[in-house]
Amino acid sequence: MVDRTILADKIASVRDAVARIREVLPPERDAFLADRTVREVVILNLFVALQECLSLAAHWLSDAGLDVPQSYAQVFLRLGERGVVAPDLAARLAAASGFRNLVAHRYGVLDSERIHEIASTRLDDLLAFCEALARAASK
């Protein structure tokens, strides 16, 4: 059984990071590209939200007595295979784990235009993941 306190704390962190991104993200790509501070706030909060989702996913698998895969992408895919989250959502989050790795290990090669696109179109995936885990925990 997943620890509900950990679940609630991590979901709150993801929601807070998503809210912070939405608070500062300009709708225009050029405005985003021109403002280093905004870019850094968005990147940091995307990283935090993804890391919390990964941590929560690994915690979920561990508490369920399942093996926790070695790759971040596989952690999300395993939850999709188990029906905890929709497989298409698991696949999108598995792909997003690559972004997390870029931020953590190769910050200098980030594509700011791609970051704006992700922040503008994919934040709901992070929230949907949290909602799916919350629903599953309440069963």
C-alpha positions in Angstrom: 0.0 0.0 0.0 1.4 3.4 -1.0 2.1 5.7 1.9 -0.6 8.4 1.6 1.5 11.1 3.2 4.3 10.6 0.7 1.7 10.5 -2.1 0.1 13.8 -0.9 3.4 15.5 -0.4 4.7 14.6 -3.9 1.4 15.5 -5.6 1.5 18.9 -3.8 5.0 19.4 -5.1 4.1 18.6 -8.7 1.0 20.9 -8.5 3.1 23.7 -7.1 5.8 23.3 -9.8 3.1 23.3 -12.5 1.4 26.3 -11.0 4.7 28.2 -10.9 5.4 27.4 -14.5 2.0 28.6 -15.6 2.4 31.8 -13.5 5.6 32.8 -15.3 5.3 31.2 -18.8 4.6 33.8 -21.5 2.4 32.5 -24.3 4.7 33.9 -26.9 7.8 31.8 -27.6 9.9 34.9 -28.4 9.1 36.5 -25.0 10.2 33.2 -23.4 13.4 33.1 -25.4 14.2 36.7 -24.5 13.9 36.2 -20.7 16.6 34.1 -19.1 15.0 34.3 -15.6 11.7 32.9 -16.9 13.5 30.2 -18.8 15.4 29.1 -15.7 12.2 29.2 -13.5 10.4 27.0 -16.1 13.3 24.6 -16.5 13.8 24.2 -12.7 10.1 23.6 -12.1 9.8 21.2 -15.0 12.7 19.3 -13.5 11.2 19.3 -10.0 7.8 18.1 -11.3 9.3 15.3 -13.4 11.6 14.3 -10.6 8.7 14.1 -8.1 6.6 12.1 -10.6 9.5 9.7 -11.0 10.0 9.4 -7.3 6.3 8.8 -6.8 6.2 6.2 -9.5 9.2 4.3 -8.1 7.7 4.5 -4.6 4.4 3.1 -5.9 6.1 0.2 -7.6 8.2 -0.6 -4.5 5.2 -0.4 -2.2 3.3 -2.7 -4.5 6.1 -5.3 -4.2 7.1 -4.9 -7.8 10.6 -4.5 -9.2 11.6 -0.9 -9.8 13.2 -0.7 -13.3 16.6 0.8 -13.7 15.6 3.4 -16.3 13.3 6.3 -15.6 11.4 5.7 -18.8 10.7 2.1 -17.7 9.3 3.2 -14.3 6.5 5.1 -16.1 5.9 2.3 -18.6 5.6 -0.3 -15.8 2.8 1.7 -14.2 1.1 1.8 -17.6 1.5 -2.0 -18.0 -0.1 -2.5 -14.6 -3.0 -0.2 -15.4 -2.2 2.3 -12.7 -2.0 5.0 -15.4 -3.2 5.0 -19.0 -0.6 3.4 -21.3 -0.5 6.5 -23.6 0.1 8.8 -20.6 2.9 6.4 -19.4 4.5 6.6 -22.8 4.4 10.4 -22.9 5.9 10.5 -19.4 8.6 7.9 -20.3 9.6 10.3 -23.2 9.6 13.2 -20.7 12.0 11.4 -18.5 14.6 12.1 -21.2 14.1 15.8 -20.7 14.7 15.3 -16.9 18.0 13.6 -17.7 19.0 16.4 -20.1 18.4 19.0 -17.4 20.3 16.9 -14.8 23.3 16.0 -16.9 23.6 18.3 -19.9 22.0 21.6 -19.0 24.0 23.5 -21.6 22.4 21.7 -24.6 18.7 22.4 -23.7 16.6 23.7 -26.6 14.7 26.7 -25.3 12.1 26.5 -28.1 11.4 22.9 -27.2 11.1 23.8 -23.5 8.5 26.4 -24.3 6.6 23.9 -26.4 6.6 21.3 -23.6 5.7 23.9 -20.9 2.9 25.2 -23.1 1.4 21.8 -24.0 2.4 19.0 -21.6 1.9 20.2 -18.1 -1.5 18.5 -17.9 0.3 15.1 -18.3 2.0 15.7 -15.0 -1.3 16.5 -13.3 -3.1 13.6 -14.9 -0.4 11.3 -13.6 -0.9 12.6 -10.1 -4.6 12.3 -10.4 -4.3 8.7 -11.6 -2.1 7.7 -8.7 -4.4 9.4 -6.2 -7.4 7.5 -7.7 -5.6 4.3 -7.6 -4.5 4.8 -4.0 -8.1 5.4 -2.9 -9.3 2.0 -4.2 
